[in-house]
């Protein structure tokens, strides 16, 4: 996740709500009454809906967890079933044609769930608290996703990771992925992280050493382009919880995992 572009749902809703209330009660020059407005979704109700969707509960250690019987878990299970069926077919087809099939996974809220961070900090973001949270390397899995990683590998499909986590967070990401069972291709050649200090040459159009201007789509699509054109793989499926994880091409099929807590443009 490219954290600098991360928008907390509650914060965004608050800003919109404030603007709407101001517009409804203030008249400007040449305007005796305000234009009609549509009241935004209530933040308190939205948070309750999010908790219901995840089946959010605090465990014995006070860590917020999603329920394996929640609507969220059911949506993920449906995606997993469809993805496994497709990967099996796509892998056999690609291998028969002599191609090298690959799948690409985002990490944050695609493989590792950050619900506890969202709840604990009331759907707001701070770079220091986020870094400390990631460095703990104890996030739970996004239901089913580590199993999907292993499934693809067993079908002869090469697994890559394409994440907005920073290069400094590599060791924590690797440790956490191992902990949840996504222990496949966790080397630097298969796990691509944001390296602003020394970006790869294939991102030279938007990143040079010490200067990073890549949008999330430019970074992630550029990395997928590198996997296909430079490394010679055919990306049969790309998985992410944000549309910016998926936009930009270089994947035969995309799978959008649910995430109602934040938006990365």
N, C-alpha and C positions, 0 to 999 in steps of 0.2 A: 504494500500500500504506500503510495507516495504521500507521506503524512503532511507535507506542506500544503497540499491541495485538499486536505480532508475537511469536510464540513459536518459538524455535529447536527443531527436532526433537530434536537431541541433548541439549539442556539439559532439555527436558521429560522425555525418557526417563530421564535421570539422576536427576531428582527422584523419578519413579515408582519407579525401581529401588531408590533409597535407602529409600523408605518401605516397599517390599515386604520388603527384607532386614531392616529393623528389626522389622517385624511378625512375621516368621518366627522371630526369635530372642529375643523378649522376652515375658515373661508379665506380665500385669497383675493387679490385685487381683481375686480370685474366678475367676481363669483360670489353670489349671495348665499348659496348653499352648496355643500360638498356633493360631489358625485356619489351615487350609491356604491356601496362596497359589499364585498362578500367576506364575511368573517372567516378567517383561517381555522383550520382544525385546532381544537384545544390541546395544548401541550400535555396537560395532565391526563387527558383521555388517551392521547397518542401513546404516552409511556405505558399506560395500563394495557393498551392493545398490543404493544410490543412484548410486554411481559407475558401476556396470554399466548401470543404466537410462539414464543420460545418455551413457554412453560417454566419461566424463570423461578428458581428456588435457590436459597443459600444452603450449602452443605454444612457438615459439622464444623468445618474450619472457617465458615463464613464466606466461602467462595461462591459466587453466583454461577449456577450451571443451567444449561438448557435441559429440558426433559426429553428422554428418548421416546416418549409417547406424544410429544407436542405436535401441533400443526407444522412447525418448522421441521421436525424430524421426518414427518410424513412426506413433506415436499422434497426433502433431500433424498429420501428412499426412492421416490418416483424418478428423480433425476438419475440416481445411481443405476436403477434397473435399465432405463433407456440407454444410458451411456455404455454399460457393459455389453448390451446386445450389439450396439453400434460398433464398439471397439473390436469385438470379436470378428464381426464381418469385415470391417475396414482393415484389420491386421492381416487376415487371410488373403484378402484381395491384393493388398500392397505387397506382401511377401511373395505371392504368386507372380507378380509382375517384376520382381527383383528390386522393389523399392525398400527404403528404410522407414517404416512407420514410426511416428513419435507422437507423444501427447505432452501438453504443456499445462502446468498448474501454477496459478497464483498461490500465495501462502496465507496471508492474513485473511481470515474468515472464509477461506476456501479450503484450507487444510487445518489451520489452527484457529480456534474460536476465541475472540476477544470480548465476549459478552461481559465477563467480570470487570474488565477495564471500563467498558461503557457504563455499566451500572454504578461502579464505585466512584466515577468522576462525573456522573450525571450527564452523560453524552456530550462531554466537552473534551477538548484535546490540549495537551501540553507536551512539548517535545521531551522534557526531562522525565515526566512521569511515564510517558509511553516507552522511552528507552529503558527505564528501570523495569517496567513490566515485561518487555520483551526479553531482557537479560535474565530474568528469573527462569525462563525456559520451562515453564510448567503449565502452559495453556492446554486445555483439553482439545481433543480432535473435533473437527466439524464432522458430524455423524456420517460415517460411510466413506469419507473421502480418502483416508489412508488405505482402506481396503481397495478402493478403486485404483490407487497407485500400484499396489501389489498385483491386482488383477491385470492391469495393462502390461506390467513387466513380465508376468507369466505367459502372456500371449505373444511375447516377442516384440513388444512395442517399447521403444526407448522413452524414458521419462525425463522431462526437463522441468525446471522450476523458473518462473519469471516473476520476480517480486520487487516491490518498491522498498523493501527493507534495505538498510544501508550496508555497505561492505563491513562496517564495524560490528554489525549484528550477526555476521555469518555464523560464528561459533554457537551462539545462543539458538539461532534458527535450526542449525543442524542437530543440536542436542535435543531440542523440543520435538523435531520431526521424528527422530529416533524413538523418543519416548512414546509417541502416539502410534508407532508402527509404520510410518512412512519412510522406512530405512532403505531407500532405493536411489542410487545415483546422487548421493549428497556431496559429491566432489565439485570443485570449482568449474569443471568443464560442463557440468549439467545444471548447476544452480546459478542463475544470473541475478545479481543484486545490484542496486544502485551504487555506483562508484564515482562520485562527483569529483574526487581528487584526481583520479586517473581513469577517465572513461574509455571504453573500447573504441577502436577506430571506426567501427561500423555505425557509431552514433555521432560521427564528426560533424554532421550537419546541424546538430543542436547541443553538442557537448564537447568541450576541449578541457585539458587539464586545469582544474580550478574554476571552470565556468560551466555551469549546467543550466541550460534553458529548455531542455526537453520537456514536453508535456507528458502526461502518463501514456497517452496513446502513442506518441512518437517513440518513447522509450520501449514500451512493450511490443508494439508492432515492429519496431526496428530490430529488437532482439529475436522475434520470431522470423523475420526476414533473414537474419544471420543464420539461424538454425536451418532454415530451408536452403538458402542459396549458397552459403559458405560451407556449412557442415554436411549438406546433402541429404537432409531428412525430409520426409513428407509429414507435416503435422496434420494428423487425422482429426484431432480434437483439442480444443483449448478451453480450460476451465477457469472461471473467475467469479467473484461476487460483485464486481463492478462492471458496467458496460465499457469503461475505459480499459479494463483488462482484456476485452474481447475485440474492440473496434480496431480497424486498420488492416484487416486481412491477414494473409499467411496462416490460414487454418481452414481445413475442409469443413469443420463443424464447430460451433461454439456452444458452451453450456453455461448459462447464467445461474449461479447459486443464489438463494435468497439472502438479503441483508437489508433490513429496514432501519438500521441504526445510524448509518452515515453514508455520505455520497462523495466519491472521488471523481472529479472531472478530468 
